[in-house]
Amino acid sequence: MARVKGGKTSNKRRKNILAMTKGYRFGRSTKKRQAKEAIFHAGKYAFAHRRDKKNDFRRLWNVKINAGLDVLEVKGKNGKELSYSQLIGTLGKKKVAINRKMLAEMAEKSPESFARLIKQVA
């Protein structure tokens, strides 16, 4: 049987790998081995950071809700200002089915409706 060198296939494979690293700097965009390593690491980071993104957004929503509460200066049960954790606790007890994302959106975009909701709950 005749020997097949596979130059066409190898070149295609190399071209596809280098196409994935377009925009990378130095050898990572021009050398096959470095490009493969870069793709591998990028994939690992992308996987982990897709999960981290959920935590980042939840933290952002918490900050927005807390800022909305600070503006309203609503008093809680202990006479002090209503905190974020007290608000979430009372929402759970009163069975108000609204998530943090929507609360944050209300606090930012329509503070008057957010204030009405807080006055109703607190």
Backbone as CSV, one residue per row, in Angstrom:
resi,resn,N_x,N_y,N_z,CA_x,CA_y,CA_z,C_x,C_y,C_z
1,MET,0.839,-1.191,0.000,0.000,0.000,0.000,0.880,1.249,0.000
2,ALA,0.493,2.248,-0.745,1.282,3.461,-0.865,1.139,4.318,0.388
3,ARG,2.197,5.059,0.674,2.210,5.925,1.858,1.455,7.224,1.563
4,VAL,0.617,7.656,2.537,-0.114,8.912,2.388,0.444,9.893,3.409
5,LYS,0.933,11.008,2.935,1.568,11.970,3.828,0.561,12.837,4.572
6,GLY,-0.580,13.115,3.986,-1.629,13.859,4.690,-1.350,15.336,4.869
7,GLY,-0.584,15.916,3.952,-0.253,17.334,4.065,-1.480,18.226,4.003
8,LYS,-2.401,17.880,3.144,-3.614,18.677,2.969,-4.431,18.710,4.272
9,THR,-4.587,17.530,4.885,-5.368,17.414,6.127,-4.684,18.154,7.266
10,SER,-3.353,17.991,7.361,-2.608,18.660,8.431,-2.718,20.176,8.308
11,ASN,-2.594,20.657,7.091,-2.682,22.103,6.868,-4.075,22.630,7.232
12,LYS,-5.095,21.855,6.889,-6.467,22.266,7.192,-6.673,22.337,8.710
13,ARG,-6.163,21.305,9.409,-6.282,21.257,10.867,-5.561,22.462,11.497
14,ARG,-4.345,22.735,11.018,-3.558,23.866,11.537,-4.278,25.186,11.270
15,LYS,-4.830,25.318,10.062,-5.539,26.540,9.684,-6.754,26.767,10.597
16,ASN,-7.482,25.685,10.900,-8.656,25.805,11.774,-8.276,26.204,13.196
17,ILE,-7.183,25.628,13.699,-6.714,25.971,15.047,-6.301,27.440,15.096
18,LEU,-5.556,27.875,14.084,-5.093,29.268,14.059,-6.257,30.238,13.855
19,ALA,-7.318,29.784,13.188,-8.491,30.642,13.012,-9.174,30.892,14.357
20,MET,-9.120,29.886,15.255,-9.731,30.047,16.583,-8.967,31.036,17.453
21,THR,-7.674,31.217,17.160,-6.851,32.113,17.982,-6.653,33.465,17.309
22,LYS,-7.531,33.817,16.419,-7.426,35.112,15.737,-7.551,36.223,16.773
23,GLY,-6.639,37.167,16.720,-6.670,38.271,17.675,-5.769,38.046,18.868
24,TYR,-5.259,36.820,19.047,-4.325,36.556,20.140,-2.978,37.171,19.761
25,ARG,-2.119,37.358,20.762,-0.838,38.015,20.509,0.307,37.020,20.474
26,PHE,1.356,37.395,19.778,2.625,36.677,19.706,2.444,35.276,19.116
27,GLY,3.171,34.277,19.651,3.158,32.946,19.070,1.817,32.243,19.189
28,ARG,0.986,32.710,20.108,-0.311,32.061,20.317,-1.199,32.184,19.082
29,SER,-0.919,33.144,18.226,-1.745,33.306,17.029,-1.081,32.752,15.769
30,THR,0.206,32.365,15.867,0.907,31.931,14.660,1.459,30.512,14.748
31,LYS,1.677,29.992,15.953,2.286,28.666,16.112,1.246,27.667,16.594
32,LYS,1.214,26.522,15.922,0.145,25.548,16.169,0.112,25.080,17.625
33,ARG,1.248,24.717,18.184,1.277,24.165,19.539,0.824,25.219,20.558
34,GLN,1.366,26.407,20.448,0.985,27.477,21.373,-0.484,27.848,21.195
35,ALA,-0.952,27.801,19.970,-2.356,28.116,19.700,-3.266,27.077,20.341
36,LYS,-2.896,25.785,20.234,-3.709,24.728,20.845,-3.780,24.907,22.362
37,GLU,-2.652,25.253,22.982,-2.616,25.488,24.433,-3.505,26.682,24.797
38,ALA,-3.433,27.724,23.989,-4.232,28.927,24.244,-5.720,28.615,24.154
39,ILE,-6.105,27.824,23.163,-7.508,27.435,23.002,-7.975,26.624,24.205
40,PHE,-7.124,25.683,24.640,-7.458,24.835,25.780,-7.690,25.670,27.036
41,HIS,-6.761,26.590,27.307,-6.904,27.434,28.501,-8.110,28.361,28.392
42,ALA,-8.314,28.923,27.213,-9.458,29.821,27.009,-10.763,29.079,27.271
43,GLY,-10.826,27.833,26.832,-12.032,27.025,27.056,-12.279,26.770,28.530
44,LYS,-11.202,26.491,29.275,-11.337,26.258,30.719,-11.850,27.511,31.422
45,TYR,-11.276,28.663,31.057,-11.684,29.920,31.686,-13.120,30.263,31.322
46,ALA,-13.482,30.023,30.069,-14.839,30.335,29.625,-15.852,29.498,30.402
47,PHE,-15.539,28.238,30.625,-16.440,27.337,31.364,-16.620,27.836,32.793
48,ALA,-15.498,28.150,33.466,-15.557,28.598,34.863,-16.263,29.944,34.976
49,HIS,-15.985,30.839,34.036,-16.520,32.196,34.145,-17.987,32.284,33.758
50,ARG,-18.486,31.292,33.015,-19.931,31.254,32.780,-20.658,31.039,34.101
51,ARG,-20.046,30.288,35.004,-20.642,30.074,36.310,-20.438,31.293,37.220
52,ASP,-19.262,31.915,37.121,-18.973,33.101,37.933,-19.903,34.258,37.584
53,LYS,-20.318,34.336,36.317,-21.164,35.433,35.864,-22.469,35.478,36.656
54,LYS,-23.005,34.308,36.986,-24.248,34.246,37.754,-24.062,34.878,39.129
55,ASN,-22.914,34.586,39.770,-22.617,35.170,41.089,-22.423,36.677,40.988
56,ASP,-21.754,37.111,39.927,-21.502,38.540,39.746,-22.814,39.310,39.621
57,PHE,-23.742,38.765,38.837,-25.021,39.442,38.669,-25.812,39.474,39.968
58,ARG,-25.778,38.371,40.723,-26.508,38.345,41.996,-25.956,39.410,42.948
59,ARG,-24.627,39.548,42.993,-24.019,40.595,43.827,-24.460,41.989,43.382
60,LEU,-24.508,42.193,42.070,-24.922,43.481,41.527,-26.367,43.786,41.909
61,TRP,-27.247,42.775,41.802,-28.654,42.980,42.170,-28.780,43.328,43.645
62,ASN,-27.990,42.657,44.500,-28.024,42.939,45.930,-27.647,44.392,46.207
63,VAL,-26.618,44.866,45.525,-26.159,46.246,45.708,-27.244,47.229,45.270
64,LYS,-27.881,46.959,44.125,-28.923,47.852,43.611,-30.127,47.909,44.557
65,ILE,-30.532,46.754,45.075,-31.666,46.707,45.997,-31.330,47.464,47.274
66,ASN,-30.129,47.250,47.789,-29.702,47.917,49.020,-29.634,49.429,48.817
67,ALA,-29.157,49.854,47.647,-29.101,51.289,47.342,-30.509,51.869,47.285
68,GLY,-31.448,51.113,46.702,-32.845,51.545,46.651,-33.441,51.685,48.037
69,LEU,-33.066,50.780,48.939,-33.551,50.847,50.322,-32.958,52.043,51.059
70,ASP,-31.683,52.327,50.799,-31.020,53.466,51.451,-31.693,54.781,51.079
71,VAL,-32.111,54.901,49.838,-32.778,56.124,49.378,-34.121,56.295,50.080
72,LEU,-34.839,55.183,50.270,-36.182,55.244,50.870,-36.158,55.510,52.369
73,GLU,-35.109,55.046,53.055,-34.979,55.191,54.507,-36.199,54.639,55.243
74,VAL,-36.589,53.411,54.910,-37.720,52.741,55.556,-37.238,52.130,56.866
75,LYS,-38.026,52.264,57.925,-37.668,51.697,59.219,-38.130,50.246,59.305
76,GLY,-37.258,49.396,59.868,-37.587,47.989,60.058,-38.232,47.773,61.417
77,LYS,-38.336,46.507,61.836,-38.963,46.167,63.113,-38.167,46.692,64.303
78,ASN,-36.837,46.713,64.192,-35.992,47.129,65.305,-35.832,48.648,65.396
79,GLY,-36.528,49.392,64.557,-36.445,50.852,64.592,-35.338,51.422,63.729
80,LYS,-34.403,50.592,63.325,-33.329,51.040,62.437,-33.810,50.944,60.993
81,GLU,-32.952,51.440,60.072,-33.302,51.354,58.653,-33.412,49.901,58.218
82,LEU,-34.327,49.627,57.309,-34.543,48.279,56.788,-33.333,47.873,55.959
83,SER,-32.727,46.724,56.304,-31.554,46.260,55.560,-31.989,45.301,54.454
84,TYR,-31.045,44.987,53.607,-31.306,44.089,52.490,-31.770,42.724,53.002
85,SER,-31.052,42.187,53.990,-31.375,40.841,54.489,-32.750,40.810,55.152
86,GLN,-33.106,41.878,55.882,-34.432,41.949,56.502,-35.521,42.001,55.417
87,LEU,-35.278,42.747,54.364,-36.240,42.841,53.267,-36.473,41.476,52.627
88,ILE,-35.395,40.771,52.313,-35.506,39.458,51.682,-36.228,38.482,52.621
89,GLY,-35.926,38.585,53.917,-36.595,37.733,54.908,-38.084,37.989,54.969
90,THR,-38.493,39.260,55.006,-39.927,39.591,55.069,-40.631,39.242,53.761
91,LEU,-39.965,39.400,52.629,-40.570,39.007,51.356,-40.863,37.508,51.349
92,GLY,-39.941,36.737,51.920,-40.142,35.288,51.994,-41.286,34.921,52.914
93,LYS,-41.349,35.593,54.063,-42.407,35.300,55.045,-43.786,35.674,54.515
94,LYS,-43.864,36.796,53.806,-45.155,37.258,53.274,-45.490,36.604,51.929
95,LYS,-44.597,35.674,51.499,-44.794,34.922,50.254,-44.966,35.819,49.015
96,VAL,-44.130,36.865,48.956,-44.106,37.733,47.777,-43.150,37.092,46.776
97,ALA,-43.685,36.635,45.662,-42.890,35.895,44.676,-42.276,36.849,43.659
98,ILE,-41.252,37.580,44.080,-40.523,38.454,43.152,-39.041,38.217,43.390
99,ASN,-38.313,37.996,42.315,-36.899,37.651,42.472,-36.017,38.895,42.582
100,ARG,-34.763,38.670,42.912,-33.812,39.769,43.130,-33.584,40.579,41.858
101,LYS,-33.596,39.897,40.723,-33.368,40.585,39.450,-34.461,41.626,39.215
102,MET,-35.698,41.237,39.435,-36.823,42.153,39.228,-36.832,43.273,40.271
103,LEU,-36.493,42.919,41.519,-36.408,43.942,42.572,-35.352,44.991,42.218
104,ALA,-34.193,44.529,41.755,-33.111,45.446,41.380,-33.536,46.336,40.215
105,GLU,-34.219,45.741,39.248,-34.711,46.499,38.089,-35.692,47.572,38.533
106,MET,-36.608,47.200,39.451,-37.585,48.165,39.970,-36.889,49.294,40.728
107,ALA,-35.913,48.933,41.570,-35.203,49.930,42.374,-34.471,50.935,41.483
108,GLU,-33.952,50.456,40.360,-33.183,51.325,39.473,-34.072,52.130,38.526
109,LYS,-34.997,51.453,37.847,-35.768,52.087,36.776,-37.052,52.784,37.259
110,SER,-37.756,52.161,38.218,-38.996,52.785,38.698,-39.029,52.775,40.228
111,PRO,-38.345,53.742,40.837,-38.242,53.773,42.298,-39.587,53.972,43.006
112,GLU,-40.564,54.622,42.321,-41.864,54.846,42.975,-42.613,53.528,43.184
113,SER,-42.578,52.630,42.211,-43.238,51.328,42.380,-42.462,50.455,43.374
114,PHE,-41.135,50.600,43.391,-40.301,49.895,44.376,-40.662,50.363,45.780
115,ALA,-40.845,51.673,45.928,-41.205,52.241,47.239,-42.569,51.721,47.692
116,ARG,-43.531,51.649,46.755,-44.867,51.122,47.100,-44.779,49.682,47.587
117,LEU,-43.982,48.888,46.898,-43.815,47.474,47.282,-43.187,47.371,48.666
118,ILE,-42.177,48.169,48.928,-41.466,48.123,50.224,-42.404,48.567,51.346
119,LYS,-43.173,49.641,51.123,-44.106,50.122,52.141,-45.148,49.039,52.460
120,GLN,-45.568,48.300,51.442,-46.550,47.229,51.613,-45.974,46.083,52.436
121,VAL,-44.715,45.759,52.190,-44.084,44.620,52.856,-43.628,44.986,54.262
122,ALA,-42.990,46.133,54.427,-42.393,46.507,55.719,-43.417,46.958,56.742
